[in-house]
């Protein structure tokens, strides 16, 4: 399938128009980036590496974001120094990574990530010259990528043009080998090199293309977008723990709803949430409404600087897949609550094969789910006991989310809204009204016919 797809790719894939043989060195007078905008600690790292005789630049997302007047979440440095040489230069550093070895330099809570210039994949000639080999799987995925190279080679092996900009904090110049500045001006996400090959090397690049398009409100360049749908299944080869981290970046970045729509558009949602994807096919209106509302709420909380929890969002993403599993167990004679608990256990076990949700999130997620049928049982002291439960607020919010998506709950959300604000006397009356209603329903039932006593007189 991959070879067939390669044959269909237009010529710009194999010979990218944006490749340069010499860099465009943009002087400080022709761009808006200032040294004062860069983290002081990142500037310190670059200066000390340059003083030690190495090339060093601020690189990647921090340069891109500052050119767009955004606040970078972190600062990365690219250098000609090897990780071991970086470690020798900074006592406050340590080496990390096996697939992609680099150095972390610590300044209190801030970490400056320092990566050595990389080159393309090594061949036998490179090995004979002592260059470390890269390692690929049968599908083309890079398992190790520690082939060191020059600044020019490093620019060509980065993923997107907008992430391949190198800022010299001492001279104020930007080195641009791939027309990244032009793509930023054109609001365009473009892969460097052959898209099929680059996605094969690391399928997560497809998710990164979606994330940058949503975060920056950019369009994905047509050649970059073309292979994504057909290569989406490559995500099944990615470790589930890594995909969980990527999902957090995708959906908890403040543009979750837009990201979700792009994942659906490019068929990338199914490899991440296969059971939910089936629920979308079965009940599209309800499922899409619930997920989009949950993401909309999350985006709003992030924009307001309020805390968000992945447990609640994952509860919403997976909830539409739960009822069918629960019904199947109920048909086997299992009562409602045990059936839902067993269905939840099976659903989460299956989901963790695709995105490995840690227990610190699955446990509160299960509590939110388990409380949904319990919220219906409010007689006696149950309502007060539920109100005191540490997970009540999340469960109540989740109930309102279900109702907003169209679930019929006979006014359960309104009842709990009133109950929380009521004084003790009003709460007693509300519970009593429930008991009276239950009693009335029982009296309205038709009386059962009594069986004649055995041995009664004829």
Buried (B, 14 or more C-beta within 10 A) or exposed (E): EBEEBBEEBEEBBEEBEBBBEEBBBBEBEEBEBEBEBBBEBBBBBBEBBBEBEBBBBBBBBBBBBBBBEEEBEEBBBBBBBBBEBBBEBBEEBEBEBEEBBBBBBBBEEEBBBBBBBBBBBBEEEBEEEEBBBBBBEEEBBBEBBBBBBEBBBBBBBBBBBBBBBBBBBEBBBBBBBBBBBBBBEEEBBBBBBBBBBBBBBBBBBBBBBBBBBBBBEBBBBEBBBBBBEBBBEBBBBBEBEEBBEBBBEBBBBBBBBBBBBBBBBBBBBBBBBBBBBBBBEEBEEBBBBBBBBBBBBBBEBBEEEEEBBBBBBBBBBBBBBBBBBBBEBBEEEBEEBEBBBBBBEBBBEBBBEBBBBEEEBBEBBBBBBBBBEBBEEBEEEBBBEBBEBEBBEBBBBBBBBBBBBEBEBEEBBEBBBEBEEEEEEEBEEBBEEBEEEEEEEEEEEEEEEEEEEEEEEE
